[in-house]
Amino acid sequence: MAALMLASCSEPQLAPSAPVPTPKATNGVKGLHLPIEAYMLTASQAADYNWVRQAATGSCMRRFGQDYPVPPQPSTEGSQMYGLLERRYGIADAQSARIFGYHQPHSSAGPGGTAATQPVTLGQLSESARTVLTGADPKTGARVTEYAGKELPEHGCLAELELLMPSAAGGPGGPASGGEGLVTEIKAQTFTDSQTDAPVTSAIAAWSTCMKSHGYDIHDPLSATAHMDSLSDPAPDAKEIAQAQTDVACKSDTNLIGIWFAAESDRQIALINRHAEELSKIKQTLATEVTDLAKLRARDWNATTPS
């Protein structure tokens, strides 16, 4: 974070943008998008990225005679695609609160209605499969350059997507959205700093007062579940659901989501203006990645053996 602050101080200060209007967020975060999202893959594209990575890995594994199950391809209309704002300011969706409480929403079917397949873990793989997957000896960690008479890429089949799509930089959020990337830093800094903005602290206090009027002595919406034992259970109990529903209702009554969103948006716009040149290059890389991703999503991975 220090690098971002130093870079900001060394750049020319631009004229401040007009404040972002505060939306009346009565339906959670639906329809809201933070400014930094323009430099990120959408939720649907991020789901595609994750699937294409697994499909590419599976294709590579098959070339070396190893089995690697790949989950069904996500549907663009899948219900399990969550954006940046999902629970960013705490639980916000009334329907989810009514059914799942504070538990993460789930279903027995994955996106598109097909049975969900969990990603493969290293513990499920044989020693030979782990060697091919990682490009290293599972026992010693030493680099393995060849397997079954074929050259094994550095980092094994886990690196297959980068070989097929050099634009894949930064993870499922897009370029500069992983590690210490600029997009990551802007997301993190504005989220933290916005919590001290006067409109946000006032809205949080109003939300806390609302919660207390319903019997819940909670001061911070981000730690509303701090003393909730039912979160470790497979499903929420009645007490959890009741608190979650009250939480969402109080956020709606106080417009906490709308106020916090506007405050964070203002901070993001200021940093985006200061880092306009860097972000312009990131956006160009993002456009290339989106194009490449669409091509790989449409590939018949069962019939194709990438070289």
Buried (B, 14 or more C-beta within 10 A) or exposed (E): EEEBEEBBEEBEEEEEEEEBEBBEBEBBBEEBBBBBBEBBBBBBBBBBBBBBBBBBBBBBBBBBEBEBEBBBBBBBEBEBBBBBBBBBBBBBBBEBBEBBBBBEBEEEBBBBEBEEEEEBEEEEBEEBBBBBBBBBEBEEEEEBEEBEEEEBBEBBBBBBBBBBBEBBBBBBBBBBBBEEBBBBBBBEBBBEBBBEBEBBBEBBEBBBEBBEEEEBEBEEBEEBBEEBEBEEEEEBEEEBBBBBBBBBBBBBEBBBBBBBBBBBBBBBBBBBBBBEEBBEEBBEBBEBBBEBBEEBBEBEBEEEEEE
